[in-house]
């Protein structure tokens, strides 16, 4: 489509009634793949508010107005069909939205951002840059912060939404060919299988403390209290469907963990913990602090511990090999072997990505030998 034709193009009205949705899903159901994107809002809620779903096949493009429909279950049936490949750019957030709806993400998925990285593009290449690189078409950036919950959606905003899947089709075909030429299709399948692992989308309150990276500097007893406080906040946010920061700020949790208040009066003097919060949730907050105090201190941020001299020398040796191999196959060193994966090998942890799959075949065996770790079949399981 030329720029002139594109500028005069009027997008189709979004699908807003059940009969139209049924007809669309009948078109989608037997497709081997669909291009897929979502628009959602999360500024005032814990769970994303799904506002629009865009889909495309080789023959059509459509936007589904999820706010106008009583249910999008027929569309979800298509999206969750194991026979339909979902082509998505930078799929993590889209998959999280669907996981919130159904408890697990849809599969299988072809993530074009990951595919591009495996073909030698920048690791975090944006959709617009990838479209321009592959098709030569430059997408406008007029609605990246639009209010997708407002109705009616103006035509130019719908056009923007359609573009998010319209050119995804060409990107998919080009990347599929490049991956096949490079012999890396299996690499992408492995990466996307990991991306659709339901465990990635479980917001376990017991793990919520990891969001507060400043906590690694706290003394061990305060870290235990912070873990309990973060778990309390996560659960409260989930139950009330409010952003975490609306329940209690990070700064308030950190200060409370350090102060360890034992009564509501002391709690109320902590910035961000007084007033209505202390009156409504103060007992729960104090209980979380007490649970933390009763717990045996344990390291929560092992990966942030400093390497000793021998480990640092080994890390630099591994990094040198990673950079050389990455340059040879023309992908980024960070994609091939992130720092956290190298640290796992150094500390004898054989559960990381370098001990299995395409990374092990490409460089993991060599790195394992350098670390003095066994490289037998058991390590690859």
Backbone torsions as a table, in degrees:
resi	resn	phi	psi	omega
1	UNK	NA	125.5	-179.8
2	UNK	-71.8	164.2	179.1
3	UNK	-61.1	-40.6	-178.9
4	UNK	-64.2	-45.9	179.1
5	UNK	-64.0	-38.5	-178.6
6	UNK	-64.3	-42.6	-177.1
7	UNK	-64.4	-29.6	-179.0
8	UNK	-93.8	-2.4	-176.8
9	UNK	-72.8	133.6	177.5
10	UNK	-104.8	121.7	-178.9
11	UNK	-66.4	152.5	176.9
12	UNK	-68.7	149.7	176.3
13	UNK	-59.7	144.6	178.1
14	UNK	-66.5	153.5	178.8
15	UNK	-76.5	121.3	-172.7
16	UNK	-130.3	3.6	-180.0
17	UNK	-133.2	152.6	-174.7
18	UNK	-59.1	-37.6	-178.3
19	UNK	-66.7	-39.4	177.2
20	UNK	-66.5	-37.7	177.8
21	UNK	-64.7	-40.9	178.4
22	UNK	-60.9	-42.9	179.1
23	UNK	-64.5	-41.6	179.0
24	UNK	-61.8	-46.6	-177.1
25	UNK	-64.5	-31.3	175.0
26	UNK	-63.8	-35.7	176.7
27	UNK	-69.6	-34.3	-174.3
28	UNK	-83.4	-26.4	-165.2
29	UNK	-60.1	-38.0	-175.7
30	UNK	-97.0	9.9	179.5
31	UNK	-76.6	138.4	176.0
32	UNK	-70.2	-25.0	177.9
33	UNK	-152.8	154.6	172.7
34	UNK	-136.6	144.4	169.3
35	UNK	-81.8	138.3	-170.5
36	UNK	-141.3	140.4	174.8
37	UNK	-152.3	161.8	177.9
38	UNK	-134.1	154.9	168.5
39	UNK	-122.9	130.9	-176.0
40	UNK	-147.0	164.6	178.3
41	UNK	-122.0	142.1	179.7
42	UNK	-141.5	16.0	-173.5
43	UNK	-73.1	-26.6	-174.6
44	UNK	-122.1	10.5	-177.5
45	UNK	-139.5	160.0	173.2
46	UNK	-76.2	-49.5	178.6
47	UNK	-88.7	141.9	-178.8
48	UNK	-63.9	141.5	174.7
49	UNK	-95.5	106.4	-177.1
50	UNK	-72.4	121.3	-174.1
51	UNK	-108.1	-31.4	-175.0
52	UNK	-155.5	141.1	172.5
53	UNK	-122.9	126.3	178.0
54	UNK	-107.3	134.1	178.5
55	UNK	-133.1	153.2	176.7
56	UNK	-149.3	146.2	170.2
57	UNK	-121.9	179.2	177.1
58	UNK	-57.7	-20.7	-172.0
59	UNK	-112.5	-9.4	-174.8
60	UNK	-155.6	160.1	174.6
61	UNK	-133.2	136.2	-179.6
62	UNK	-146.6	149.7	173.4
63	UNK	-115.7	132.2	-179.9
64	UNK	-107.4	119.8	-179.8
65	UNK	-82.8	95.1	-175.4
66	UNK	-69.2	-21.4	179.6
67	UNK	-78.1	-23.5	-177.5
68	UNK	-88.4	-19.8	-173.8
69	UNK	-93.1	143.5	177.4
70	UNK	-68.2	-27.4	176.1
71	UNK	-157.0	150.2	174.0
72	UNK	-115.4	23.9	-177.2
73	UNK	-56.3	-41.2	177.1
74	UNK	-59.1	-37.8	177.6
75	UNK	-69.2	-40.3	178.1
76	UNK	-62.6	-34.0	177.4
77	UNK	-60.8	-40.2	177.1
78	UNK	-68.1	-47.6	-176.5
79	UNK	-62.7	-34.0	-179.0
80	UNK	-91.1	2.4	178.0
81	UNK	-66.9	126.9	178.4
82	UNK	-70.0	-11.9	178.6
83	UNK	-88.0	-9.5	-177.5
84	UNK	-109.6	118.0	176.2
85	UNK	-78.2	129.2	179.7
86	UNK	-98.3	117.9	179.8
87	UNK	-96.9	115.7	-174.1
88	UNK	-136.7	142.4	174.6
89	UNK	-95.2	127.4	-178.9
90	UNK	50.6	69.1	-163.4
91	UNK	-76.8	-13.4	-168.4
92	UNK	-52.3	-49.9	-176.7
93	UNK	-71.4	-37.4	177.4
94	UNK	-62.7	-43.1	179.5
95	UNK	-64.7	-34.6	178.4
96	UNK	-65.0	-38.8	178.0
97	UNK	-61.1	-45.4	-179.7
98	UNK	-69.6	-35.9	177.9
99	UNK	-62.7	-35.0	176.3
100	UNK	-64.2	-31.2	-178.7
101	UNK	-78.9	-37.2	-171.5
102	UNK	-122.8	0.0	177.1
103	UNK	88.2	-8.7	178.5
104	UNK	-158.0	154.4	-179.9
105	UNK	-79.0	157.5	174.9
106	UNK	-74.3	157.4	177.4
107	UNK	-152.7	156.4	-1.0
108	UNK	-81.9	162.8	-176.8
109	UNK	-130.9	145.4	171.1
110	UNK	-117.7	103.3	-179.1
111	UNK	-88.7	114.2	-175.0
112	UNK	-71.1	-25.1	176.2
113	UNK	-68.8	-43.9	177.4
114	UNK	-66.6	-43.3	179.1
115	UNK	-58.6	-43.1	179.3
116	UNK	-62.2	-42.6	179.4
117	UNK	-61.4	-38.6	179.2
118	UNK	-71.2	-17.5	176.9
119	UNK	-95.6	2.7	175.9
120	UNK	104.3	0.0	175.0
121	UNK	-76.3	171.0	176.7
122	UNK	-58.0	145.2	-177.6
123	UNK	-54.0	-46.0	-173.8
124	UNK	-108.4	35.2	-177.2
125	UNK	-59.1	133.3	-179.7
126	UNK	-77.7	163.7	-177.8
127	UNK	-60.7	-47.3	-178.5
128	UNK	-60.1	-44.0	179.9
129	UNK	-64.9	-37.3	179.5
130	UNK	-69.9	-42.1	176.7
131	UNK	-59.3	-45.9	-179.2
132	UNK	-64.9	-40.2	-178.9
133	UNK	-65.1	-38.2	-175.1
134	UNK	-88.9	-41.0	-174.1
135	UNK	-104.6	-17.4	-175.3
136	UNK	82.9	-1.6	-178.4
137	UNK	-90.9	131.8	178.9
138	UNK	-99.0	119.1	-179.6
139	UNK	-86.5	142.1	174.9
140	UNK	-71.3	158.8	179.7
141	UNK	-120.0	43.4	-171.2
142	UNK	-82.4	-22.4	-169.5
143	UNK	-126.1	28.2	-178.4
144	UNK	-66.2	-23.7	178.7
145	UNK	-120.5	33.4	-177.8
146	UNK	-72.3	158.9	174.8
147	UNK	-88.0	98.2	-176.7
148	UNK	-79.0	-6.7	176.5
149	UNK	-88.4	-12.2	179.5
150	UNK	-74.2	147.3	176.6
151	UNK	-137.3	142.5	0.0
152	UNK	-78.2	156.2	175.9
153	UNK	-79.1	128.7	179.8
154	UNK	-66.7	153.5	-177.1
155	UNK	-55.3	-40.0	-178.4
156	UNK	-66.8	-30.2	177.6
157	UNK	-73.4	-38.4	175.4
158	UNK	-65.2	-37.5	178.1
159	UNK	-63.1	-42.5	176.5
160	UNK	-58.9	-43.9	-179.6
161	UNK	-64.2	-41.9	178.7
162	UNK	-62.5	-38.7	-179.6
163	UNK	-60.6	-26.3	-179.4
164	UNK	-65.4	-19.2	174.6
165	UNK	-118.4	-22.2	-177.9
166	UNK	-57.7	-49.5	-176.8
167	UNK	-87.2	-11.3	176.7
168	UNK	-62.0	-28.5	178.7
169	UNK	-63.6	-46.8	179.2
170	UNK	-66.2	-39.3	177.8
171	UNK	-61.1	-44.3	179.6
172	UNK	-59.5	-48.3	-179.5
173	UNK	-61.8	-43.5	-178.4
174	UNK	-65.4	-44.4	-178.3
175	UNK	-69.5	-36.5	176.6
176	UNK	-58.9	-44.0	179.2
177	UNK	-65.8	-42.5	179.7
178	UNK	-63.7	-42.3	178.9
179	UNK	-62.8	-41.4	178.9
180	UNK	-64.9	-41.5	179.7
181	UNK	-62.8	-39.4	-178.8
182	UNK	-82.3	-9.1	-176.4
183	UNK	71.1	33.9	-174.8
184	UNK	-118.9	14.8	179.0
185	UNK	-60.7	-39.0	179.2
186	UNK	-66.7	-31.1	176.9
187	UNK	-61.0	-46.9	-178.9
188	UNK	-64.9	-41.5	179.3
189	UNK	-58.2	-39.8	178.4
190	UNK	-65.7	-44.2	-179.8
191	UNK	-64.5	-41.8	-177.3
192	UNK	-74.9	-28.8	173.7
193	UNK	-63.7	-41.2	176.6
194	UNK	-65.8	-36.9	-179.0
195	UNK	-64.7	-30.6	-177.6
196	UNK	-98.2	12.3	175.0
197	UNK	-66.0	120.2	-177.3
198	UNK	-55.7	-26.1	-178.8
199	UNK	-63.6	-24.3	178.7
200	UNK	-67.3	-20.4	-170.3
201	UNK	-112.4	15.8	175.4
202	UNK	-95.7	108.1	178.7
203	UNK	-83.0	78.9	-178.3
204	UNK	-70.3	119.4	179.4
205	UNK	-54.9	-29.8	-179.0
206	UNK	-68.8	-16.1	179.0
207	UNK	-103.6	2.0	-174.4
208	UNK	-65.4	-23.5	-179.0
209	UNK	-61.0	-23.4	-178.0
210	UNK	-65.4	-17.8	176.8
211	UNK	-72.6	-19.9	-177.5
212	UNK	-100.8	79.1	-173.5
213	UNK	-63.0	-24.6	179.1
214	UNK	-63.8	-17.8	-177.0
215	UNK	-64.5	-20.1	-178.3
216	UNK	-64.8	-20.6	-178.8
217	UNK	-86.8	-7.7	-179.1
218	UNK	-77.3	153.9	173.8
219	UNK	-64.5	154.5	-175.0
220	UNK	-51.1	-43.9	179.2
221	UNK	-61.0	-38.4	178.7
222	UNK	-69.3	-32.0	176.3
223	UNK	-63.4	-39.3	178.4
224	UNK	-64.2	-41.5	177.6
225	UNK	-65.4	-39.1	179.9
226	UNK	-63.8	-40.0	178.4
227	UNK	-59.4	-44.1	180.0
228	UNK	-68.7	-39.5	179.2
229	UNK	-65.6	-41.7	178.9
230	UNK	-65.0	-38.0	177.5
231	UNK	-65.1	-41.8	176.8
232	UNK	-59.3	-47.8	-177.6
233	UNK	-63.6	-42.1	-178.3
234	UNK	-60.9	-45.7	-179.6
235	UNK	-66.2	-40.3	178.3
236	UNK	-64.0	-39.8	179.1
237	UNK	-66.2	-41.3	178.4
238	UNK	-63.6	-45.4	-175.9
239	UNK	-68.3	-34.1	-179.2
240	UNK	-96.4	-4.8	-177.6
241	UNK	52.9	49.3	177.3
242	UNK	-121.3	152.0	175.0
243	UNK	-57.9	147.3	-179.1
244	UNK	-53.5	-45.1	-176.8
245	UNK	-65.5	-20.7	176.9
246	UNK	-78.1	-26.7	176.9
247	UNK	-75.9	-50.9	176.3
248	UNK	-165.0	141.7	-177.1
249	UNK	-77.0	160.1	174.9
250	UNK	-57.7	-43.8	-178.0
251	UNK	-61.0	-39.3	179.3
252	UNK	-66.0	-39.4	178.0
253	UNK	-65.1	-43.2	-179.7
254	UNK	-63.4	-44.8	-179.7
255	UNK	-65.4	-39.1	178.8
256	UNK	-65.9	-39.0	178.8
257	UNK	-63.1	-39.7	179.9
258	UNK	-72.5	-43.8	-176.4
259	UNK	-72.8	-34.0	-177.9
260	UNK	50.1	61.4	-178.7
261	UNK	-64.3	146.6	-179.2
262	UNK	-109.8	-5.8	178.7
263	UNK	-148.6	167.8	-175.9
264	UNK	-66.1	-30.5	-179.5
265	UNK	-63.6	-46.2	178.9
266	UNK	-68.4	-41.2	178.0
267	UNK	-58.2	-42.6	-177.1
268	UNK	-65.8	-18.8	179.2
269	UNK	-84.3	-8.9	178.5
270	UNK	-81.3	129.9	-179.3
271	UNK	-56.6	126.2	179.1
272	UNK	89.2	-3.6	-178.8
273	UNK	-115.8	-1.0	-176.9
274	UNK	-89.7	-168.3	174.4
275	UNK	61.9	-135.5	-175.3
276	UNK	-62.4	-34.7	-179.6
277	UNK	-62.6	-46.7	179.5
278	UNK	-64.6	-39.3	-179.5
279	UNK	-68.5	-40.3	-174.4
280	UNK	-84.2	-40.4	-172.2
281	UNK	-122.7	6.9	-174.6
282	UNK	-57.1	-41.6	-179.2
283	UNK	-62.3	-39.7	179.0
284	UNK	-67.3	-38.4	179.9
285	UNK	-65.5	-46.5	179.2
286	UNK	-63.1	-36.8	177.8
287	UNK	-64.8	-38.8	177.1
288	UNK	-63.5	-41.8	177.9
289	UNK	-60.5	-43.5	-178.4
290	UNK	-65.7	-37.8	176.9
291	UNK	-61.7	-41.4	177.8
292	UNK	-63.7	-41.2	179.3
293	UNK	-65.3	-32.0	-178.6
294	UNK	-80.6	-13.9	-177.2
295	UNK	-80.4	148.2	174.6
296	UNK	-73.1	128.1	-179.9
297	UNK	-58.5	139.0	176.9
298	UNK	-145.9	152.2	179.4
299	UNK	-70.2	128.0	-180.0
300	UNK	-103.8	-17.1	-177.4
301	UNK	-125.9	58.7	-177.3
302	UNK	-58.1	-35.1	-175.0
303	UNK	-67.3	-14.6	179.8
304	UNK	-93.1	-1.3	178.7
305	UNK	-68.5	146.9	-177.7
306	UNK	-72.7	142.5	175.5
307	UNK	-76.8	145.2	173.2
308	UNK	-78.2	178.0	-172.8
309	UNK	-60.9	-42.3	-179.2
310	UNK	-66.1	-43.3	-179.8
311	UNK	-65.3	-38.3	179.1
312	UNK	-64.7	-41.1	178.1
313	UNK	-63.5	-40.8	178.6
314	UNK	-66.5	-40.9	178.9
315	UNK	-59.6	-44.1	179.8
316	UNK	-65.5	-35.9	177.0
317	UNK	-64.9	-44.6	178.4
318	UNK	-63.4	-42.9	-178.3
319	UNK	-62.7	-36.7	177.7
320	UNK	-62.3	-43.4	179.1
321	UNK	-67.2	-38.6	179.5
322	UNK	-63.4	-45.1	-179.1
323	UNK	-62.8	-40.1	179.9
324	UNK	-65.2	-44.5	-179.8
325	UNK	-67.5	-41.5	178.9
326	UNK	-61.3	-41.5	177.8
327	UNK	-64.3	-36.6	-178.8
328	UNK	-65.7	-40.9	-178.1
329	UNK	-96.4	0.9	174.4
330	UNK	62.9	46.6	166.9
331	UNK	-129.6	168.1	-176.5
332	UNK	-76.4	148.8	178.1
333	UNK	-64.1	-33.9	179.9
334	UNK	-66.1	-38.4	176.7
335	UNK	-67.2	-42.1	-178.0
336	UNK	-66.9	-46.4	-174.9
337	UNK	-150.0	86.8	176.8
338	UNK	-59.9	156.0	-178.4
339	UNK	-53.8	-42.0	-177.3
340	UNK	-62.3	-31.8	179.4
341	UNK	-73.3	-37.4	176.3
342	UNK	-65.1	-39.8	178.9
343	UNK	-64.2	-35.0	176.7
344	UNK	-61.0	-45.5	179.9
345	UNK	-62.6	-42.8	-177.5
346	UNK	-60.9	-36.1	-177.8
347	UNK	-92.0	8.6	176.4
348	UNK	82.9	11.4	179.3
349	UNK	-82.9	115.7	-176.3
350	UNK	-99.8	19.6	-177.2
351	UNK	-96.3	-3.4	-173.9
352	UNK	-82.0	175.9	-176.5
353	UNK	-66.9	-25.8	-179.6
354	UNK	-73.5	-12.3	-179.0
355	UNK	-97.5	9.5	180.0
356	UNK	-154.8	166.1	171.3
357	UNK	63.9	-153.2	-173.6
358	UNK	-66.5	-31.7	178.7
359	UNK	-66.9	-39.5	177.9
360	UNK	-63.8	-44.2	-179.0
361	UNK	-64.2	-36.9	-175.5
362	UNK	-78.3	-43.2	-176.3
363	UNK	-146.6	-17.5	-174.3
364	UNK	-59.6	-40.6	179.7
365	UNK	-57.9	-44.4	179.9
366	UNK	-63.7	-44.4	-179.0
367	UNK	-66.2	-37.5	177.7
368	UNK	-61.7	-41.0	178.2
369	UNK	-64.4	-41.6	179.2
370	UNK	-63.7	-32.5	179.4
371	UNK	-82.6	-7.8	-178.2
372	UNK	77.1	18.6	179.2
373	UNK	-92.1	150.6	177.4
374	UNK	-66.2	146.3	-177.2
375	UNK	-119.6	30.5	-176.8
376	UNK	-81.7	178.5	-176.6
377	UNK	-59.5	-31.5	-177.1
378	UNK	-63.1	-33.0	-178.6
379	UNK	-70.3	-24.4	-175.4
380	UNK	-88.3	-8.2	-176.7
381	UNK	-73.5	NA	NA
